[in-house]
Amino acid sequence: MHSTPDDAGFVISDLHIFSLSSLYERHLPVLEQAAAAHKAVVLNGDTFDFKRSRFPNNAETAREAAAWLSGLCLRHPETSFHYLVGNHDCVREFVDALRMLEKRCSNLRVSEDTLKIGSCLFLHGDVCDLPGGQNDLTVLRKRYEQVQRSAFSIAFAEAVTRSRINAVEYLRHSKRALAARIVEYLRAVHPEELASTERIYFGHTHVPFSDFHYEGLTFFNTGSAVRGLRLAPLTFPLPS
């Protein structure tokens, strides 16, 4: 029985599970508690990290990731889980596994782009990396999909996190610029969804914030579990 008095949902992003640069294991109890207490949980992209996975190849990472997600859904059968694909987990064999898992788990829904729940819209946020005027997310994702796991990529990520170079993320991203780029993308690709949206939740930039207002919309970012950064999962209102 769910105990949230306001029937809120829960959103989290950028856990980067299986990456040695992530502290995701520290946050899994919070996710389990949230799944037990909320009617809906949104995993808003980069839940898994294929580029820096501790497993030797994409196929094994995909199997482990599908098993992990299946277990989460089975442990909380009354909770609706919404899995959005991000740029670090857009590997095609994993997306295919997600689609198969979606058929087996009645409480799992998968999206490769946006998700709408009431007046809340969710997207991973890698659309912010698209140049202005270009709105084909598949082109960007294909570049990420082609990047293979390597000892160098793992070592480089470890060096970045240990040296805290990744803290520059807090300086690199302007909230206004991010909000403007997301609105530009939604107007071009999902105008119907945008028309009825009040709140937008995204991740990707690893810089958490809440209640940033832009063009009549309120923006939220849920941060990252990568070492040296801050994960900031949020609740969101469900339609009555």
N, C-alpha and C positions, 0 to 999 in steps of 0.2 A: 504494500500500500504506500503510495507516495505521500510525503509529509509536507511538501511545500504549500503554504497557505495561499499563495498567489498564483499557483500553477506556472511557475517560471521555468524557462529552459536554461541550459548551461552550455556555454561555448568556450572552446579551448583550441589553440592552434600551435603549430611549430614545436611539437614535442621532440621531433627528430629521433624517434625510437630506433635503436640499434646503432646509433652513432656514438663513438667513443667521446665525442665532444659535447654530448648532451648529458644533462643531469635528470633525464626523464624519469628514472626509477624513483627519485625523491617525490615526484608529483603524481605517481600512479595511485597512491591511496586517496588523494583528493579527487581524482577522476572516478574511482570506484564509489566513493561516498556521494559524489554528485549524480552518478548514474542511478544510485539507489534512491535518491531524493527528488529527482526531477523527471518530468514526463518526457522531455526531449533533451538530447545531448548532440551538439554539433561539433564534429571534429573537423576544424576549418583549415585543412591543408598542411602538408609536410608533417603529418602524424608519424610517418616513417621516413628514413633517410637512406636512399639506395646508393648515393654517391659515396657515403662514408660509412657504410654498413660494416659491422664486425663480421658478417658472414662473407664467404669467399666470392660469391657471385650473385647476380640479380635473381636467378631462379630460386636459390635457397632463401634469399631475403624475402622474396615474394611468398614462398610457402610459410615461412615463419610469421610474416606480417598477417597473412590471411588467417592463420591459426590463432594468433593473438586477438585479432578483431572478432573472429567467430566466438572465442571464449568470452569476450566482453559482452557480446550480444546475448549469449546463452545464460550468462550469470544474471542478466537484468532483462528478463523477457517482457516486462511491462513498460520498458523504456524504449522510445523511438530514437534510434541512432541515425544521424545524418553524416555521411562521410563525404567531404569535399576533397578532391584531388588537388595537390599542390605541385610546385615545380620539382621538389625532391622525391616525390612518390608517384610521378606520372609515367613510370616505366610501363610499357604496354602490356607486358605479361602480368604485371600486378593489377593493372586496370581490368584486364580480362578476368583475373581471379576475383576481383571485387564484384564484377557483374555476375559471376557464378555464385558467389557468396550471397549476393543480394537476392537471388532466387531461392536460396535455402533458408535464409533468415528473414522471417516476416517483419521483424522490427528494424531492418537495415535499409536505408536508401542511399544511393551513391550519385554524386553529381561531379561532373568534370569542369563545371564553370560556376554557376550561381545557384543559390538556394533561397527560396522565399518562404518565410513563416510569418503569417499575418502581415504586419507593416515592417517587419525586420528583414533585411536582405544580407546574405552572407556570401562572401567570395574570398578566395585565399589572399589575393592582393598582388600576385605577380603581374597583373595587367599594368601595374605602375612601372614595370620595366620596359613596356612597349613604348617606342618613340611616339611622340604626339602625332595624331592623325592615323596611326596604324592600330588596328583593333582585332587582328587575327591572333588569338591566343594560341592556336595550334602550332603556329610557326615558332613561337617562343618555347613552347613545351617540347617540340621535337628537338631543339638544341639541347635542352636539359636531358632528354631521354637518351640522347646519343653519348652523353658523358658517362664513361664507365668508371666503376669503382677501381681505385688503384692505391697502392701503398703510398704514393706521393700525395694524393688528394687527402688521405687520412692523416698523414704526417703534417701536411700543411694546415689542415683544420685544427689539429692539436696545437701547433705552434701559435696560430692566431689566437685561440682561446686562452692559452696559458700566458701569452704576452698581453692579453686584454686589448689587442688591437681592434677586436670587434666592438669595443665600446664606442668607436667613432660612429657606429650606426645612429647613436643618439644625436649626433651633429649633422649627419648626412641628409636626413629626411625631414623636410618641412611638412607639417601637418596639412597646411593649406595646399601645397603642391600635390601631396598624395590624394587629398580629397578631390581636388580639381581633376586629376588624371582619372580617378575612379568614376567620377560623374561623366567625364567625356566618354569613357568606355561604355558605361551603361546607357547613355543617350544614343550611342551608335548601335549597340548590339542588343540591349534589353530595355527599350523605351517603355514598354508596357509595365514591366516590373518596377522600373524607377518611378513611374507615375504614382504608384500607390505605396511607395517606401517612405518611412520616416527615420529609420535607424539603419546604419550600415556597419557591419562587423567584418573585420579582416585581420590578417596576420602578415606574414612574409617579411616585413621590414624589421621585425624583432624589437620594435620600440613601442611599448605599451602606453596607451592613453585612453581617456574616456571623455565623453561629452564635448567633443570638438564640433562646433557648428559651422556649416558651410552651405550656402544656398538653400536654407530651409531644411537641411538634413543634419542628423547627429551621427558622428563617426566614433567608432571604438576600435582599438587595436589590442589584441590579447597577448602580445609579447612572445617570448621564446624560452624554451627550457635549455638552450645552449649555454654552456658554462660561461660566466661573465656577464650574462644578460638576465632579464627578469621575465618570468612567466606571470601573466596576469589574467587568468580565466575570469569570465564574467557571467552573470545571469542576464536573461533577456525576457521580456514579456511575451507570453503566449496568447494567441487570440482567444477570446472568451467564447 
